[in-house]
């Protein structure tokens, strides 16, 4: 074997269809586009969602619901998470910066503290929102709640 007798594998190379090169080629005339109609013309592009004249699905289905532009999405963090963070890092104050450094939240995240779990450490917790149960659990242990 040498470079003079190398060939691609059988069936791996296909010959390109040369359309629009005269009737003798068998692919001249309409150039595989059929007769008349929008799809046979140059510059044709089908609209997104067009279903051949049938009523498209986005018009068949009814409108549903709405998006509230004033919605504020909070990242939920439970008091059991605060407990583990406080005991492992030996913290008495937990705020947005401490949660960001620990990797719980990203840069522009708003935080809501929820009351799942049990709190035994006295903490000063500052966040954007608190559930009633979380607020009660923090104050019951002697901690303080600071709303941002």
C-alpha positions as CSV (number, residue, x, y, z in Angstrom):
1,X,0.0,0.0,0.0
2,X,1.2,3.5,-0.8
3,X,-0.2,7.0,-1.5
4,X,-0.9,6.2,-5.2
5,X,-3.6,3.6,-4.4
6,X,-5.4,5.1,-1.4
7,X,-9.2,5.4,-1.9
8,X,-12.1,6.4,0.4
9,X,-14.2,3.5,1.8
10,X,-16.9,2.2,-0.6
11,X,-20.2,4.3,-0.2
12,X,-18.6,7.0,1.9
13,X,-18.3,9.6,-0.9
14,X,-21.4,10.8,-2.7
15,X,-21.5,12.8,-5.9
16,X,-23.2,16.2,-5.5
17,X,-26.4,16.8,-7.5
18,X,-25.7,19.5,-10.1
19,X,-29.2,21.0,-10.6
20,X,-30.1,23.5,-13.2
21,X,-27.5,22.5,-15.8
22,X,-29.7,21.7,-18.8
23,X,-32.2,19.0,-19.7
24,X,-29.5,16.5,-20.6
25,X,-28.4,16.2,-17.0
26,X,-32.0,15.2,-16.0
27,X,-32.0,17.9,-13.3
28,X,-32.6,20.9,-15.5
29,X,-35.9,22.6,-16.3
30,X,-37.6,23.0,-12.9
31,X,-34.3,22.2,-11.0
32,X,-36.1,19.7,-8.7
33,X,-38.5,22.5,-7.5
34,X,-41.7,21.2,-9.2
35,X,-44.1,23.3,-11.2
36,X,-45.3,26.8,-10.1
37,X,-46.2,27.9,-6.6
38,X,-44.3,29.9,-4.0
39,X,-41.8,27.2,-3.3
40,X,-40.6,27.1,-6.9
41,X,-39.8,30.9,-6.8
42,X,-36.5,32.3,-5.8
43,X,-36.4,34.2,-2.5
44,X,-39.2,32.1,-1.0
45,X,-39.0,31.5,2.7
46,X,-41.8,29.9,4.8
47,X,-43.1,32.0,7.8
48,X,-42.3,30.5,11.2
49,X,-45.2,28.4,12.4
50,X,-46.8,28.2,8.9
51,X,-48.7,24.9,8.5
52,X,-49.6,25.0,4.8
53,X,-52.7,27.2,5.3
54,X,-54.0,25.1,8.2
55,X,-54.7,27.2,11.3
56,X,-51.4,27.1,13.1
57,X,-51.1,25.6,16.6
58,X,-50.2,29.0,18.2
59,X,-53.6,30.3,17.0
60,X,-55.6,27.1,17.7
61,X,-54.6,27.1,21.4
62,X,-56.2,29.6,23.7
63,X,-54.3,32.3,25.5
64,X,-53.6,31.3,29.1
65,X,-52.5,33.1,32.2
66,X,-50.2,36.1,32.5
67,X,-46.7,37.1,33.7
68,X,-46.7,39.4,36.7
69,X,-44.0,42.0,35.9
70,X,-43.8,43.0,39.6
71,X,-43.0,39.5,40.9
72,X,-40.0,39.3,43.1
73,X,-38.3,35.8,43.1
74,X,-36.5,35.0,46.3
75,X,-33.9,32.3,46.9
76,X,-35.3,30.2,49.7
77,X,-32.8,29.3,52.5
78,X,-34.0,27.3,55.6
79,X,-32.9,27.9,59.2
80,X,-31.3,24.4,59.3
81,X,-28.9,25.7,56.6
82,X,-28.1,28.8,58.7
83,X,-27.5,26.4,61.7
84,X,-24.9,24.4,59.8
85,X,-23.3,27.5,58.3
86,X,-23.1,29.1,61.8
87,X,-21.6,26.0,63.5
88,X,-19.1,25.2,60.7
89,X,-17.8,28.8,60.2
90,X,-18.4,29.8,63.9
91,X,-20.5,32.9,62.9
92,X,-22.8,35.0,65.1
93,X,-24.0,37.2,62.3
94,X,-25.3,35.8,59.0
95,X,-26.2,38.2,56.2
96,X,-26.2,38.3,52.4
97,X,-22.4,38.6,52.2
98,X,-21.8,35.4,54.3
99,X,-24.3,33.4,52.2
100,X,-22.6,34.6,49.0
101,X,-19.1,33.6,50.3
102,X,-20.5,30.2,51.4
103,X,-21.8,29.7,47.8
104,X,-25.5,29.6,48.6
105,X,-26.5,32.6,46.5
106,X,-25.1,34.5,43.6
107,X,-24.4,38.2,43.1
108,X,-27.9,39.9,42.7
109,X,-30.0,37.3,44.5
110,X,-32.8,38.3,47.0
111,X,-33.1,35.9,49.9
112,X,-36.0,34.6,52.0
113,X,-35.4,32.7,55.2
114,X,-37.8,29.8,55.7
115,X,-38.5,27.9,58.9
116,X,-37.7,24.3,58.1
117,X,-35.4,22.6,60.6
118,X,-34.3,23.6,64.1
119,X,-32.1,26.5,65.3
120,X,-30.1,26.1,68.5
121,X,-27.5,28.9,68.0
122,X,-28.2,32.6,68.8
123,X,-27.8,34.5,65.5
124,X,-28.3,37.9,64.0
125,X,-29.8,37.1,60.6
126,X,-30.3,39.7,57.9
127,X,-32.2,39.0,54.7
128,X,-34.7,40.5,52.3
129,X,-37.7,38.5,53.6
130,X,-38.6,36.0,56.4
131,X,-41.4,33.5,56.9
132,X,-43.3,33.8,60.1
133,X,-42.1,30.4,61.4
134,X,-38.4,31.4,60.6
135,X,-38.8,34.7,62.4
136,X,-40.3,33.0,65.5
137,X,-37.6,30.3,65.5
138,X,-34.8,32.9,65.4
139,X,-36.3,35.1,68.1
140,X,-37.1,32.1,70.3
141,X,-33.4,31.2,70.6
142,X,-32.6,34.9,71.4
143,X,-31.4,35.9,68.0
144,X,-32.4,39.0,66.0
145,X,-34.0,39.5,62.6
146,X,-33.0,42.3,60.2
147,X,-35.0,42.9,57.1
148,X,-33.1,44.5,54.2
